[in-house]
Amino acid sequence: MTILHKQLYLILMITWLRNTWCFLKGRWRSLLGTVTAIVVMMLPFLEPEIRCYFGLISEVCQNEIEPQKEPELVKQQENIDIIQTVKFQQLEEEIQKFKINRQKQEEIAHQKQLADEAKRQLGIERQKKLELELERQRRLAEEAKRQLEIERQKKLELELERQRRLAEEAKRQLEIERQKKLELELERQKQLAKEAKRQIERQKKLELELERQRQLAEKKRQLKIERQKKIDLERQRQIAEQEAKRQEEDKKQKRELAQKKEHQTLARIHQCTKEYSDSIYKGQCKNDIPNGYGTMTFDNGESYNGYYKNGMRNGFGTHYLPDGFTIQGMWVDGILSQSSD
């Protein structure tokens, strides 16, 4: 690649990299850089004649041009070196200016950042002042509200006190009137009581007279009755003695029969455990059937503690539910007949 093409490629690359120098923006700028890079990379692989046409060094170009234009090429080379030197100096100056501008931009950005920070600090201080002022106003409003509430409470208390006094006064008046009515009623009751007492006294006198007459007749009748009672008592005493002997013999026979039955029942009752489809019984059994006291535990968490007769609940027992409630009372043939709750 010749010096001219190198310079051209360098200028294109700098132009493509600098935003201020390149007139293309966005995707068009990217497309320009891509096409330039592809063309420069493809130049060494072109045909010798085409490379010679574009000014690239090749064997064909050297055979045709070097014998004829060697002095001119030397001059062109010198001119190109001078131009290249000048352009490199200009590029260095531009790069230096770019660096200076970039430093200035960084300083400006730093100053702007400091200014924003200071502004933010001022905003924070202003916000704090506003919050303090709002807090003060809120406290003043709460204090005023509290004072108003105290005054309103005092007014309510005074009004309630006035109403209470009025109610007490009305109650006192009603109590006085009721007391007067009671006194009048008591006076009337006293008069009625006196009249009733007089009537009772008269009635008592009549009753005493009748009682005296009745007692005389009763004495006569009692004498007859006593004589008859003595005869009856003697007869009843004899009958009672005979009945007592007979009852004593019957009781003795019943006790003997009860003892025999109890011995037979105790011999048949025994402890057992029976399993059903949804429950288990543990307790006393008779003929392999629950009889006596036992516990039935169900699969759903319920249970029953009490007395059984012929496999059914009979007697006092307690049924426990899973939620903690209990049903307690007397059971007859598996049905609760009397609850003790």
PEVENZI-V745650 format. One record per pair of residues at least 12 apart in sequence whose ideal C-beta (glycine too) atoms are under 8 Angstrom apart, sorted by the first residue. I is the first residue (numbers start at 1). J is the second residue. D is the distance in Angstrom with one decimal. If there is no record, write none. Layout:
i=I j=J d=D
i=I j=J d=D
This chain:
i=1 j=43 d=6.9
i=1 j=44 d=7.2
i=1 j=56 d=6.3
i=1 j=57 d=7.7
i=2 j=55 d=5.6
i=2 j=56 d=6.4
i=2 j=57 d=6.3
i=3 j=77 d=7.5
i=3 j=80 d=5.4
i=3 j=81 d=7.6
i=3 j=84 d=6.4
i=4 j=55 d=6.2
i=4 j=80 d=6.3
i=5 j=40 d=7.8
i=5 j=43 d=7.4
i=5 j=54 d=7.8
i=5 j=55 d=6.6
i=5 j=56 d=6.9
i=7 j=80 d=7.9
i=7 j=83 d=8.0
i=7 j=84 d=5.9
i=7 j=87 d=6.7
i=9 j=36 d=7.5
i=9 j=40 d=5.4
i=10 j=91 d=7.9
i=11 j=87 d=7.8
i=12 j=36 d=5.1
i=13 j=33 d=7.9
i=13 j=36 d=7.7
i=14 j=91 d=6.8
i=16 j=29 d=6.8
i=16 j=32 d=6.3
i=16 j=33 d=4.5
i=16 j=36 d=7.1
i=18 j=98 d=7.6
i=43 j=56 d=6.0
i=44 j=56 d=7.6
i=48 j=60 d=4.4
i=48 j=61 d=7.5
i=52 j=64 d=7.6
i=52 j=65 d=8.0
i=265 j=286 d=7.6
i=268 j=286 d=5.1
i=268 j=287 d=6.6
i=269 j=284 d=5.3
i=269 j=285 d=7.1
i=269 j=286 d=5.0
i=269 j=291 d=6.2
i=269 j=292 d=5.6
i=270 j=284 d=7.1
i=270 j=285 d=6.0
i=270 j=286 d=7.8
i=271 j=283 d=7.1
i=271 j=284 d=6.3
i=271 j=285 d=7.3
i=272 j=284 d=7.6
i=272 j=285 d=3.8
i=272 j=288 d=6.9
i=274 j=288 d=7.7
i=274 j=290 d=6.9
i=278 j=298 d=6.0
i=278 j=299 d=5.0
i=278 j=300 d=7.6
i=279 j=296 d=5.5
i=279 j=297 d=6.2
i=279 j=298 d=4.5
i=279 j=299 d=6.7
i=280 j=296 d=7.4
i=280 j=297 d=5.2
i=281 j=294 d=5.8
i=281 j=295 d=7.3
i=281 j=296 d=5.0
i=282 j=294 d=6.2
i=282 j=295 d=5.3
i=282 j=297 d=7.7
i=283 j=295 d=5.8
i=283 j=308 d=7.2
i=284 j=308 d=7.7
i=289 j=310 d=6.1
i=289 j=311 d=4.7
i=290 j=308 d=4.0
i=290 j=311 d=5.2
i=291 j=308 d=5.9
i=291 j=309 d=6.0
i=291 j=310 d=6.7
i=291 j=311 d=7.8
i=292 j=307 d=6.6
i=292 j=308 d=6.5
i=293 j=306 d=7.1
i=293 j=307 d=5.5
i=293 j=308 d=7.7
i=294 j=306 d=7.9
i=294 j=307 d=7.9
i=294 j=308 d=5.7
i=300 j=322 d=6.7
i=301 j=321 d=7.9
i=301 j=322 d=3.6
i=302 j=319 d=7.0
i=302 j=320 d=6.4
i=302 j=321 d=5.9
i=302 j=322 d=6.3
i=303 j=319 d=7.6
i=303 j=320 d=4.8
i=304 j=317 d=5.9
i=304 j=318 d=7.1
i=304 j=319 d=4.9
i=304 j=320 d=7.3
i=305 j=317 d=6.4
i=305 j=318 d=5.3
i=305 j=320 d=7.5
i=306 j=318 d=6.1
i=306 j=331 d=6.7
i=307 j=331 d=7.8
i=312 j=333 d=5.3
i=312 j=334 d=4.3
i=313 j=331 d=3.8
i=313 j=333 d=7.7
i=313 j=334 d=4.8
i=313 j=335 d=7.9
i=314 j=331 d=6.0
i=314 j=332 d=6.2
i=314 j=333 d=6.6
i=314 j=334 d=7.9
i=315 j=330 d=6.8
i=315 j=331 d=6.5
i=316 j=329 d=7.4
i=316 j=330 d=5.8
i=316 j=331 d=7.7
i=317 j=329 d=7.8
i=317 j=331 d=5.4
i=326 j=341 d=7.9
i=327 j=339 d=6.9
i=327 j=341 d=7.3
i=328 j=340 d=4.9
i=328 j=341 d=6.3
i=329 j=341 d=7.4
